Amino acid sequence: MRDATDSMDDETFKVYLKHHLSICERADMVGATHHSLDIVRKS
């Protein structure tokens, strides 16, 4: 993610940061992660 944010221009980074901070402030998102594992079984 560092490479992606480092390569953003200032305006794009401002939009990204606004979105990121809005997610961080949501109580219903506490504990949510970008790293998850779905285990499915084909029947």
C-alpha positions as CSV (number, residue, x, y, z in Angstrom):
1,M,0.0,0.0,0.0
2,R,2.9,2.3,0.7
3,D,3.9,2.4,-3.0
4,A,0.3,3.2,-4.0
5,T,0.0,6.1,-1.6
6,D,3.5,7.4,-2.3
7,S,2.7,7.6,-6.0
8,M,-0.6,9.5,-5.6
9,D,-0.7,13.2,-6.5
10,D,-1.7,15.6,-3.7
11,E,-5.4,15.7,-4.7
12,T,-5.8,12.0,-4.9
13,F,-4.0,11.5,-1.6
14,K,-6.4,14.0,0.0
15,V,-9.4,12.0,-1.3
16,Y,-7.9,8.7,-0.1
17,L,-7.1,10.1,3.3
18,K,-10.6,11.5,3.8
19,H,-12.0,8.1,2.9
20,H,-9.5,6.3,5.2
21,L,-10.2,8.5,8.2
22,S,-14.0,8.2,7.7
23,I,-13.7,4.4,7.9
24,C,-11.4,4.6,11.0
25,E,-14.1,6.7,12.8
26,R,-16.9,4.2,12.3
27,A,-17.7,2.1,15.3
28,D,-19.3,-0.6,13.2
29,M,-16.0,-1.0,11.3
30,V,-13.9,-1.7,14.5
31,G,-12.2,-5.1,14.0
32,A,-12.8,-5.2,10.3
33,T,-9.7,-6.0,8.3
34,H,-8.4,-5.9,4.7
35,H,-6.9,-9.3,5.4
36,S,-9.5,-12.1,5.5
37,L,-9.8,-15.7,4.6
38,D,-13.0,-17.1,3.2
39,I,-13.3,-20.9,3.5
40,V,-15.9,-22.3,1.2
41,R,-16.9,-25.8,0.2
42,K,-18.3,-26.7,-3.1
43,S,-21.3,-29.1,-2.8
